[in-house]
């Protein structure tokens, strides 16, 4: 259990007793390791609260479920750039970017920003779609939301536009094939993806 007070986050056990210390931000434990933000930066700790890697990262991207690792990939910022790291905190690809989205889907492409534009890379760090979009989300269920100028639309993994640029904002497709989109100020709609086999 994680609890938040005014300035810090803490881990609690099932009896609601505080554990490990206080942090600025925390991720979930995965195989006995969690990503936490301290005053010095982000580190990986074990269940005793002891740092398990020597690196102190400027940021570690947490996924929507609070995980810091998905498909063996951690997205972290070190020396001013985001890179891909393995579960031991070792950089394993040459991908370097200014920003990166969390991993939304197992095996999907990751949205990254370089020089103000967003493109996509695979989980090995190979650039698949070069940066060309104002903003982008990660792929989920084979599609992703991308912004060109003002509006958002959706592309597939071949970089083909499959849903026109008509939305003010768009989220990720969930496992049920639905996605929240904004069509006007404070107006949200549920977009349903029709999947044809």
C-alpha positions as CSV (number, residue, x, y, z in Angstrom):
1,X,0.0,0.0,0.0
2,X,1.2,3.5,-0.8
3,X,0.1,6.6,1.2
4,X,0.6,10.2,0.3
5,X,0.8,13.2,2.7
6,X,1.5,16.8,1.9
7,X,5.2,16.4,1.0
8,X,6.1,12.7,0.8
9,X,5.0,9.3,-0.2
10,X,5.4,6.2,2.0
11,X,5.0,2.5,1.6
12,X,2.8,0.7,4.1
13,X,2.4,-2.9,5.0
14,X,-1.0,-4.7,5.2
15,X,-1.3,-3.6,8.9
16,X,-0.9,0.0,7.7
17,X,2.5,0.4,9.4
18,X,4.9,2.7,7.5
19,X,7.8,1.0,5.8
20,X,11.2,2.0,4.3
21,X,11.0,5.8,4.6
22,X,9.6,8.8,2.8
23,X,10.0,9.7,-0.9
24,X,8.9,12.4,-3.3
25,X,7.5,9.8,-5.7
26,X,7.3,6.0,-5.8
27,X,6.6,3.2,-8.2
28,X,5.2,-0.3,-7.5
29,X,7.5,-3.1,-6.4
30,X,8.4,-5.6,-9.2
31,X,10.3,-8.7,-8.3
32,X,11.4,-7.0,-5.1
33,X,12.6,-3.7,-6.7
34,X,10.9,-0.3,-6.9
35,X,11.8,3.0,-8.4
36,X,11.6,5.9,-5.9
37,X,12.4,9.6,-6.1
38,X,14.5,11.1,-3.4
39,X,15.8,14.6,-2.9
40,X,18.9,13.6,-5.0
41,X,16.9,12.0,-7.8
42,X,15.4,8.6,-8.8
43,X,16.9,5.4,-7.6
44,X,16.0,1.7,-7.5
45,X,15.6,0.2,-4.1
46,X,14.9,-3.3,-2.7
47,X,12.3,-4.3,-0.2
48,X,14.6,-3.2,2.7
49,X,14.8,0.3,1.1
50,X,18.5,-0.2,0.1
51,X,19.6,1.2,-3.3
52,X,20.4,-1.6,-5.7
53,X,22.0,0.4,-8.5
54,X,24.7,3.0,-8.4
55,X,23.0,5.4,-10.8
56,X,20.9,8.3,-9.7
57,X,18.5,9.2,-12.5
58,X,17.0,12.6,-13.2
59,X,13.6,10.8,-13.9
60,X,12.2,7.4,-14.3
61,X,8.9,7.1,-16.3
62,X,6.3,5.3,-14.4
63,X,3.7,3.4,-16.4
64,X,-0.1,3.9,-15.8
65,X,-0.1,1.0,-13.3
66,X,2.8,2.5,-11.3
67,X,5.3,0.0,-12.8
68,X,8.8,1.2,-13.6
69,X,9.6,-1.8,-15.8
70,X,7.6,-3.3,-18.6
71,X,8.8,-6.1,-20.9
72,X,12.2,-5.7,-19.3
73,X,12.5,-2.0,-20.2
74,X,12.9,1.0,-17.9
75,X,12.6,4.5,-19.4
76,X,14.9,6.9,-17.5
77,X,16.6,10.2,-17.9
78,X,20.3,10.5,-17.2
79,X,22.7,13.3,-18.2
80,X,19.8,15.3,-19.7
81,X,18.4,12.6,-22.0
82,X,16.1,9.7,-21.9
83,X,17.4,6.2,-22.7
84,X,16.3,2.6,-22.4
85,X,17.6,0.5,-19.6
86,X,17.2,-3.1,-18.5
87,X,16.0,-4.3,-15.1
88,X,19.5,-3.8,-13.6
89,X,19.7,-0.2,-14.7
90,X,22.1,-0.8,-17.6
91,X,21.5,1.2,-20.8
92,X,21.1,-1.2,-23.7
93,X,20.3,0.9,-26.8
94,X,21.7,4.1,-28.4
95,X,18.2,5.8,-28.4
96,X,18.6,9.2,-26.9
97,X,15.7,11.7,-26.7
98,X,14.4,14.8,-24.9
99,X,11.2,13.1,-23.6
100,X,9.5,9.8,-23.8
101,X,6.0,8.4,-23.0
102,X,5.4,5.5,-20.6
103,X,5.0,2.0,-22.1
104,X,1.2,1.5,-22.7
105,X,1.2,-1.9,-24.2
106,X,3.4,-5.0,-24.1
107,X,5.5,-5.2,-27.3
108,X,4.2,-1.9,-28.7
109,X,6.1,1.1,-30.0
110,X,7.2,3.9,-27.6
111,X,6.6,7.6,-28.4
112,X,9.7,9.7,-28.0
113,X,10.5,13.4,-28.5
114,X,13.6,14.8,-30.1
115,X,14.1,18.5,-31.1
116,X,10.4,19.3,-30.4
117,X,8.9,16.5,-32.6
118,X,7.6,13.1,-31.7
119,X,8.4,9.8,-33.3
120,X,8.3,6.1,-32.4
121,X,10.9,3.4,-31.4
122,X,10.5,-0.3,-30.6
123,X,11.4,-1.7,-27.2
124,X,15.0,-2.4,-28.4
125,X,15.4,1.3,-29.1
126,X,15.3,1.1,-32.9
127,X,13.6,4.2,-34.5
128,X,10.6,2.9,-36.5
129,X,8.8,6.2,-37.3
130,X,11.0,9.2,-37.4
131,X,9.9,12.3,-35.3
132,X,7.3,14.3,-37.3
133,X,4.4,15.0,-34.8
134,X,3.7,17.9,-32.5
135,X,2.7,15.4,-29.8
136,X,2.1,11.6,-29.5
137,X,1.0,8.9,-27.2
138,X,2.4,5.3,-27.1
139,X,0.8,2.6,-29.2
140,X,-1.9,0.6,-27.5
141,X,-3.8,-2.1,-29.3
142,X,-2.2,-1.3,-32.6
143,X,-3.0,2.4,-32.8
144,X,-1.7,5.6,-31.3
145,X,-3.0,9.2,-31.0
146,X,-0.8,11.8,-32.7
147,X,-1.2,15.6,-33.0
148,X,-0.5,17.5,-36.2
149,X,-0.9,21.3,-35.6
150,X,-4.0,21.7,-33.4
151,X,-5.9,18.4,-33.7
152,X,-5.3,14.8,-32.8
153,X,-5.9,11.7,-35.0
154,X,-4.8,8.1,-34.9
155,X,-2.1,6.2,-36.9
156,X,-1.2,2.5,-37.1
157,X,2.2,1.0,-36.8
158,X,2.8,1.6,-40.6
159,X,2.4,5.4,-39.9
160,X,-0.9,5.5,-41.9
161,X,-3.6,7.8,-40.7
162,X,-6.6,5.6,-39.8
163,X,-8.8,8.1,-37.8
164,X,-8.8,11.7,-39.0
165,X,-7.4,14.7,-37.1
166,X,-10.6,15.9,-35.4
167,X,-10.0,15.7,-31.7
168,X,-8.7,18.3,-29.2
169,X,-7.1,15.6,-27.2
170,X,-7.0,11.8,-27.2
171,X,-5.9,9.1,-24.8
172,X,-4.8,5.4,-25.2
173,X,-7.0,2.6,-26.5
174,X,-7.7,0.1,-23.7
175,X,-7.9,-3.7,-23.9
176,X,-11.6,-3.4,-24.8
177,X,-10.8,-1.2,-27.8
178,X,-12.1,2.0,-26.4
179,X,-10.4,5.4,-26.0
180,X,-11.4,8.7,-24.4
181,X,-11.2,11.7,-26.8
182,X,-12.0,15.4,-26.4
183,X,-14.2,16.9,-29.1
184,X,-14.8,20.3,-27.5
185,X,-13.8,22.1,-24.3
186,X,-14.9,19.9,-21.4
187,X,-16.7,17.5,-23.8
188,X,-15.4,13.9,-23.7
189,X,-16.5,11.0,-25.8
190,X,-15.7,7.3,-25.8
191,X,-14.3,6.3,-29.1
192,X,-14.7,2.6,-30.0
193,X,-12.3,0.9,-32.3
194,X,-14.0,-1.6,-34.7
195,X,-11.7,-4.6,-35.1
196,X,-12.2,-6.6,-38.2
197,X,-10.7,-10.1,-38.4
